[in-house]
């Protein structure tokens, strides 16, 4: 599961020219796009840096995708980094696809600054150039990683250093803590902001088939996806009472309907919606659940 030799140059221009190949993005399951000025300037600087050091950063090139050049506003680049006669800035984002696996699939796609100017180290997604002048971004060498939750298949952001996301009350997380990423999520990494975007492809059965192959190849040969909580089954999630909830129900009972939901760390739980219930009925049902005994997904 790797990119073919013919496509080792990602969607970045060749050194010395502005022309760059347009690749099919139909297998991209998610994007990480810069949203504030510093992140956009960092993306532009990273593209220019990787063009100049293509051989050393060949793997990182696979994740860079340039959409177009736009007129540059006020720049965060130093005079040394600013290309001569460069009134424009590279715009785009970082593309994630299963056909371009991370260096270490057990960990996931590592995001960060890299180790040195000569080598990206273990980083897959190079957010800023590995230069001292970009310490202002406050992005660590290995700031975190993007992977999949083994049980629920949700996309996870795992922190090595402090990061913040929006849907769970903008609560920072750090030191191996993890957080579910959903479409439209704003992620603050250092001083840079990025929007996580899920693609339509990530909700298809074709993606689930590819994900199954990926998980069996790199994690568990017996891994299977749960059809009740798979992305194509539950669709786009909505936030309710601190949980990401599926808009579709997976079961019905005497007291009401049951839907799938996920907490901040990606664990799946079942949430029951009562129909025409009063306080006494709700208390009776809660007592019944307590008599059944403890269950890891009962809250």
C-alpha positions, 0 to 999 in steps of 0.5 A, a space after each residue: 500500500 504505497 504510492 507508485 514510483 510514477 507519482 513520487 512528486 506530490 502536488 507541489 511545483 518542480 524546483 525552478 518552475 511554477 508548473 505542478 501536476 494535478 493528481 486525483 484526490 478522490 481517495 483523500 479521506 481528510 484534509 488539514 487546511 491552514 486557517 490563520 495567517 501564520 499557518 498559511 505563511 508556514 504552509 507557503 514556506 514549507 512548500 518552498 522549502 520542500 521544493 528546494 530539498 526534494 530528495 530529503 523530503 520526498 515522503 513529506 511531499 506526498 501530503 502537500 497539496 497546492 491549490 493555487 497561488 494568491 496575492 500575499 498579504 502581510 508576510 511572516 517570512 523573514 527577508 532571508 526566507 522570502 523568495 525574490 519577486 514573490 508577491 504571491 503565496 502558495 495556498 493549499 493543505 495537507 492531504 491524508 490518504 490510506 494509499 500513502 501510509 505513515 512512516 510508522 502505521 502503528 503510531 499514525 501520521 506524525 505532524 510537526 516540524 521535523 528534526 533538522 534542516 537535513 532530515 524530516 526525521 519521523 515526521 509525515 506531515 511537515 507543518 513548518 520548515 525545520 528551521 530556527 526562524 520558525 520557532 515562532 510557530 511554537 510547533 514541536 518536532 513531533 507535535 502529535 499524530 493522526 490515526 484511527 480509533 480501533 473500535 469506532 473507526 473515528 479519526 483521532 488526533 493524539 497529542 505529544 504536545 499541547 493542542 486544542 480543538 473546538 467541538 469539545 469546549 476548546 479544552 487543551 489536551 496533551 501528553 498522549 491524550 487523544 481527541 476525535 476529529 470531525 468535519 469542520 473541527 478547528 485544531 490549534 497547534 502551537 500558534 497555527 490554526 488548521 481546519 480538519 475536513 472530512 471528504 465525502 469519500 470517507 463516508 463511503 463503503 469503498 473507504 471502509 474497504 480500504 480502511 479494513 485492508 489498512 487496519 489488517 495490514 498494520 494493526 490486527 489481521 483479524 480486524 473487522 469494522 462494526 457495521 452498526 457504527 461504521 462511518 457509512 452507516 452513521 453518517 456525519 455526527 452532531 454534537 449533543 451534551 458533550 457527545 458526538 452523536 449519529 443522526 441515525 438510530 441503531 435500535 428500538 425498544 420499549 422505552 425508546 430508540 438507541 443511537 450510537 455516540 462517541 466521547 472525546 477520546 473516541 470510545 463508542 457508547 449507546 445513547 437511549 432517547 426516551 419516548 413520552 417518558 415522565 420522571 418516574 419512568 426514567 427513574 425506573 429504567 435507570 434503576 433497572 440498568 443499575 440492577 443489570 450491573 456495571 457496563 463499560 458503556 453505561 453512563 
